[in-house]
Amino acid sequence: MIRRFRLLAFLILAGAGLGSPGALAAGSGSATESLSSSPGRTAVVASVRAPTTSSNRRAATRDAARLLRLATLPPGAIRLAAEPRGDDKLLPKPTPGPTGPSVDRYGWWLIPATFDSVIAFLQAHPPRGSTPSGSGGAIGHGYPQNQMRTFSFPWISGVVATRTLTLSVAALRGGGTGILVDAEETWIVTRPAGERVPAGVHEVGVTSARPGEAPILTRTVTSPAKVRRIISLIDAMQVLQPGFYGCPALPVGAPVVTFDFRAAAGTPVLATASLTDYDFPSGPCNAVSFNIGGRPQKPLVGGNFLSQVQRLLGVQFQ
């Protein structure tokens, strides 16, 4: 989210702060069965249900409320219904930013203590299970003392991508200190079950060509094992998550590798996947275009898909 401090300068010292991708929080929407394989170790043996976008949203909403409660505030903190007076608009209501599908749970508190004593208390009592990931503040003539501290928590694999708790603190002109505590989570948009390569594909046409030019390379794949492998790679891809991505300038005229999936030679194309052949894995800045029966589906993130196909087919695209 974007925190609008209305400042002359805003300082951010960012850190990593993300935990293991295998972490799974309670109430994630994906129940599991497990058994103890040895003392101190647990093996996951079955998943009761796979996460969906809706279940991930619900899990993020529940978990954000839990994160909010992890903030340890100084003794005597008084919960407020709205932004405290005298904060020079340094503690505004959180507003969503271009970070994908996110949920906020937040609240304001009034602390009958000095700014310095509140900051000292918060430094000594970080949220349990968190890692410091950023700090900042508004500086300039006329601003009261203020500081912002952000803490990150391990993501929840397949459910929640980011989990942060931000404590914004400002000295109030009428006395005391105000705190805005904001828990924000970005849930994962899952790929619909129907957005897969249709059944009945027995041939894959592979073409690499620069836009408007003759193909550089063409292959027709009919080996059942290789066809299945290409399909499995496409079907395993995740959808590109909504949000804002800052992408570098990309070369113009790079080849595009296209995969046409057919039941047999000469039959209509059942599905098509294509991506530009750059020298880095497929990600937000080079997503895989995918359509079924000519209907565009959600863009996909392919990772090292082209490298894997090159090894499978014994070819070199670029």
C-alpha positions, 0 to 999 in steps of 0.5 A, a space after each residue: 500500500 502507499 502510505 501518504 505522509 504528505 512530507 517534504 522527504 520520505 526515507 525508506 530503508 528496506 530489507 528482505 524479511 520474507 520467510 520460508 515459502 513452505 510456511 502454512 498459517 492456521 486458517 489458510 483455507 487449505 487443510 492438510 493431514 499429516 503424520 509424524 515421520 520421526 521425532 520433531 519432524 512432520 510429513 504432509 501426506 494429503 491436501 484436503 482441498 486446494 487453495 482458490 482465489 476466494 479461499 486465499 482472500 478469506 485467509 488473508 482477511 483473517 490473518 491480517 486481523 491476527 497480525 494486527 493483534 501482534 502489535 505490542 503497544 505501551 501500557 495505557 494505549 487507548 483505542 481510537 475510532 479515527 485518526 487522532 487530532 494534532 498528528 499533522 495528517 501523518 497518520 491517515 487512513 491507509 489507502 490501497 496501492 498498485 501491489 495486487 489484491 490486498 486487504 488491510 486491517 488497521 487501527 489508531 491508538 493514543 498513548 499518554 506518553 512522550 514520543 521518545 518513550 513510545 519509540 523505545 518501547 516499540 523497539 524493545 517489543 517487535 511483533 512476534 515472528 516478524 523481521 524488520 523490513 523498513 523504516 522512514 519518516 517525514 522530515 522538514 520544518 514544522 513536522 512533529 516527531 514521527 517515525 514509521 516501522 514496517 515488519 514482514 512475516 513469512 508468506 503462506 505458500 500458495 495462499 498469501 504472497 506478502 504479510 506486513 505490519 506497519 506501525 506509524 508513530 507521531 507526536 501529537 500537538 495536544 500532547 501524547 503520541 498517536 500510533 497507526 497500526 496497519 496489517 496488510 496482506 496480498 493474497 495469491 490469485 490462483 489459476 482456474 482449473 479450466 485454464 489448462 491445455 485441453 485433453 486430446 492433444 497428440 501433436 505440438 507445433 513449435 515455431 520461433 520467429 521474429 515478428 513479420 519474418 520467416 521462422 528461424 526454427 520449426 519443429 513438430 513434436 509427436 512423441 507421446 512422452 515429449 508432448 505430455 512433458 510440454 503440456 505438463 510444463 504449461 499446465 503447471 504454470 501460475 497466473 501472473 499476479 495482478 499489480 504494478 511491475 517496473 520492467 526494464 527496456 526490452 529489445 525490439 524484434 526479439 523472436 517469439 516462440 509459439 506452441 500450437 497444440 493439436 489433436 493430430 496433423 491438419 486438425 484445428 489448433 486447440 490451444 496456443 502458448 507463446 512468449 518472447 525469447 529473451 535471455 532471462 526466465 519468463 516472469 512478470 515482464 515476459 509472461 506467457 500468452 495462452 489461449 484456448 480455442 482462440 480465447 485469451 486466458 490469463 497470462 502465465 509465468 513460465 520461469 525456465 520454460 524455454 530452457 526446459 523445452 530446449 533440452 527436451 527437444 535438443 534445439 536452440 531457440 536463440 
